[in-house]
Amino acid sequence: MTVRVTPRAGRDAIDGPGEDADGRPLLKLRVRAVPEDGKANAAVEALLARTLGISKRQVAVVSGGKSRIKRVELADLDEGAAARLEELMGHGS
C-alpha cells in the first residue's frame, strides 16, 4: 500500500484516503516523529500496526524511506485487520 506521511505533526493520526499526483489511491497519515534516522518510518509502522491491531513485525516501510510518499508492506493480515484497512482506504461499508 502507499502512504503519504506528514512528519513533525502535533499528533499521530490517520487522516484517511487520498490520491497521489497521478490519481493512484493512498492513505494520508501524520506522525509526531522527525524525519531523521528512520524515526518517522518507525512511527509510521507503529501507527499502522496499532490502528490495524497487528504486530509491528507485520508492517514494513519498503520504499520511500526519505520521501513523504512511501510504500508499506503489510504481512499476514487476518480478516479483521484487512477489513479495518479497507475502511481506512475508503472502501468499507
The 8 nearest C-alpha neighbors of each residue, nearest first, counted from 0:
[[1, 71, 70, 72, 2, 25, 73, 26],
 [0, 2, 70, 25, 69, 71, 26, 68],
 [3, 1, 26, 25, 69, 27, 68, 4],
 [4, 2, 68, 27, 67, 26, 28, 69],
 [3, 5, 67, 28, 29, 6, 27, 2],
 [4, 6, 29, 30, 28, 8, 67, 7],
 [7, 5, 30, 8, 33, 29, 32, 31],
 [8, 6, 31, 33, 32, 30, 9, 5],
 [9, 7, 31, 10, 30, 6, 29, 5],
 [8, 10, 31, 7, 11, 30, 29, 6],
 [11, 9, 31, 8, 30, 12, 29, 7],
 [10, 12, 30, 29, 31, 8, 46, 9],
 [13, 11, 29, 28, 10, 14, 30, 46],
 [12, 14, 28, 15, 27, 29, 11, 26],
 [15, 13, 28, 27, 12, 16, 29, 26],
 [16, 14, 27, 13, 26, 87, 88, 17],
 [15, 17, 26, 88, 25, 27, 89, 87],
 [18, 16, 25, 26, 24, 27, 15, 19],
 [19, 17, 24, 22, 23, 25, 20, 16],
 [18, 20, 22, 21, 23, 24, 25, 17],
 [19, 21, 22, 18, 23, 24, 17, 25],
 [22, 20, 19, 23, 18, 24, 25, 17],
 [21, 23, 18, 19, 20, 24, 17, 25],
 [22, 24, 18, 19, 21, 25, 20, 17],
 [25, 23, 18, 17, 22, 19, 16, 26],
 [24, 26, 1, 2, 17, 18, 16, 27],
 [25, 27, 16, 2, 15, 17, 3, 88],
 [28, 26, 3, 14, 15, 2, 16, 13],
 [27, 29, 13, 4, 14, 12, 3, 5],
 [28, 30, 5, 12, 4, 11, 6, 8],
 [29, 31, 11, 6, 8, 32, 10, 7],
 [30, 32, 7, 8, 10, 11, 9, 6],
 [33, 31, 39, 7, 30, 38, 6, 42],
 [32, 34, 7, 35, 39, 6, 38, 31],
 [35, 33, 39, 38, 6, 37, 32, 36],
 [36, 34, 37, 33, 38, 39, 32, 65],
 [35, 37, 38, 34, 39, 33, 40, 65],
 [36, 38, 40, 35, 39, 41, 34, 64],
 [39, 37, 41, 40, 36, 35, 32, 34],
 [38, 40, 32, 34, 42, 41, 33, 37],
 [41, 39, 43, 37, 42, 38, 44, 60],
 [40, 42, 44, 38, 43, 39, 45, 37],
 [41, 43, 39, 45, 40, 44, 46, 38],
 [44, 42, 40, 46, 41, 45, 39, 47],
 [43, 45, 41, 47, 42, 58, 46, 48],
 [46, 44, 42, 48, 43, 47, 55, 49],
 [47, 45, 43, 49, 48, 44, 42, 50],
 [46, 48, 50, 44, 49, 45, 51, 43],
 [49, 47, 53, 45, 55, 51, 46, 50],
 [50, 48, 52, 46, 47, 51, 45, 53],
 [51, 49, 47, 48, 52, 46, 53, 83],
 [50, 52, 80, 48, 53, 49, 47, 83],
 [53, 51, 49, 50, 48, 80, 54, 47],
 [52, 54, 48, 51, 49, 55, 57, 80],
 [53, 55, 56, 57, 48, 52, 58, 49],
 [54, 56, 48, 57, 58, 45, 44, 53],
 [57, 55, 54, 58, 59, 53, 74, 48],
 [56, 58, 74, 55, 54, 73, 53, 59],
 [59, 57, 73, 55, 44, 56, 72, 48],
 [60, 58, 72, 71, 61, 44, 73, 57],
 [59, 61, 71, 62, 70, 72, 40, 69],
 [60, 62, 71, 70, 59, 72, 63, 64],
 [63, 61, 70, 64, 69, 60, 71, 65],
 [62, 64, 69, 66, 65, 68, 70, 61],
 [63, 65, 62, 66, 69, 40, 60, 37],
 [64, 66, 63, 67, 34, 37, 69, 62],
 [65, 67, 63, 68, 64, 69, 4, 62],
 [68, 66, 4, 3, 69, 5, 65, 63],
 [69, 67, 3, 66, 2, 63, 4, 1],
 [70, 68, 63, 2, 62, 1, 67, 71],
 [69, 71, 1, 62, 61, 0, 60, 63],
 [72, 70, 60, 0, 59, 61, 1, 69],
 [71, 73, 59, 58, 60, 0, 61, 74],
 [72, 74, 58, 57, 71, 59, 75, 76],
 [75, 73, 57, 76, 72, 58, 56, 59],
 [74, 76, 77, 73, 57, 53, 80, 81],
 [77, 75, 80, 74, 81, 78, 73, 53],
 [76, 78, 80, 79, 81, 75, 82, 53],
 [77, 79, 81, 80, 82, 76, 83, 75],
 [80, 78, 82, 81, 77, 83, 76, 51],
 [79, 81, 83, 51, 82, 77, 78, 76],
 [82, 80, 84, 78, 79, 83, 76, 77],
 [81, 83, 85, 79, 84, 80, 78, 86],
 [84, 82, 80, 86, 85, 81, 51, 87],
 [83, 85, 87, 81, 86, 82, 80, 88],
 [86, 84, 90, 82, 88, 91, 83, 87],
 [85, 87, 91, 89, 83, 84, 88, 90],
 [88, 86, 84, 89, 85, 15, 83, 16],
 [87, 89, 16, 85, 86, 90, 84, 26],
 [90, 88, 86, 87, 91, 16, 85, 15],
 [89, 91, 85, 86, 88, 92, 87, 84],
 [92, 90, 86, 85, 89, 82, 87, 88],
 [91, 90, 86, 89, 85, 82, 87, 83]]
